Every structure is written in C-alpha cells, then in structure tokens.
C-alpha cells in the first residue's frame, strides 16, 4: 500500500525538506583546488592585505580560501601601520619575517620572525611594523558570512607563541 504525500497548504510547509543527519551536516561541496600562493605575491610593494581567495572555485559571494576560512598574506613596510577591521571570531597570525606589534582593545602584542599570535574578535587590529614584515593571517570571516552572523563576546584573550 502506497500512501499519498499530504498536500502542503502554507508557504511555510512548501519550504519543508527532510534530510538524514549526514547529508544535513556534510553538504555537497565543490572540490577545493590546489593553488600555489608564491612569495612573489608579498615580496615587494606597498603595505597591503593579499587574500588567498578561491571564492570563484568555491562559488561563494565573499572571499574565502576554504568554505569556512580565509587565509591572507599581510605585507607591512617598515614604519607603516596597517589596520584590519574584519568581522571574525578569531584571527591567527604567523610572522613569516619582520618585527612589530599589534594593538587592539585587548592590549598590545609584540611579535617578531617565527612568532605566532592569536586574537579574538576585535573592533580593529592595528599592525605596526618596525621593519619590513610579512604575516600569514587566517580568520573565520567566511563562516560568519555564510551564517549571516557577527561576532559577539570575545571567548579568549590574545595569545603569543614565541
């Protein structure tokens, strides 16, 4: 005996879909290509952010390197200040080379070549370079954009790993 599906009667019922747990938490994603982001991208030039943007391959309307993260190089010339005001719950920076400090409402984090430091969501991070600097930066801005949310309460203090 085959039961007929009940007719949907409201606009809310028309939107109803049922999925098993695995298909709901593991959506079908396009393949993420292997992409080389070589040092030539950040070796010279003005202070700037160089996103490792794969959004065209991942079919997102916002920059991303993976579905939930964005990686970038941050080049800061000696004596320059580079502000970052990105909506993200966390930021991770690895100092490829250089020396300086990052200031936010959480205080000042001094850093040098080889250091790694993290920051929770901040209204603005200001990077000050005392010498030519390149940082590798990863944040979760794409995840927040996908979810349509903004960060609220900071969940951790900045941390410096020397």
JOTANOR-V911111 format. One line per field, one symbol per residue. ss: DSSP state (a for helix, b for strand, c for the rest). phi: phi as a letter, one per 20 degrees, with the letter a starting at -180 (. if undefined). psi: psi as a letter, one per 20 degrees, with the letter a starting at -180 (. if undefined). A space follows every 10 residues. Layout:
# JOTANOR-V911111
ss: ???
phi: ???
psi: ???
This chain:
# JOTANOR-V911111
ss: cccccccccc aaaacccccc aaaaaccccc ccccccccaa accccccbbb bcccaaaacc cccccbccbb bbbbbbcccc bbbbcccccb bbbbbbbcbb bbbbccbbbb bbcccbbbbb ccccbbbbbc ccbbbbbbbc aaaaaaaccc ccccccccbb bc
phi: .deffffedc ffffefcdcf gfffecffcf fefecedegg fcfboffadd feedfffeld ecfbdcgccc dbececfgne cceccdfbeb cccdefbobr bcdbfepdde bbgnfcccbf gcfaddedde bgccddccbd gffffffmcc fdffdbegcd de
psi: pppqpqqpir hhhhipqpqr ghhhimqpqq poqpppnqhh hjhrarprpn qmokhhhilq jqpqhrhjqp qqqopoqpiq poqpmpoqhq ppppogqaqb qpqaiiapoq rrpiqpqqqa pqhppopppi rpqpqppprk ghghggikrq qdppirqqpp o.
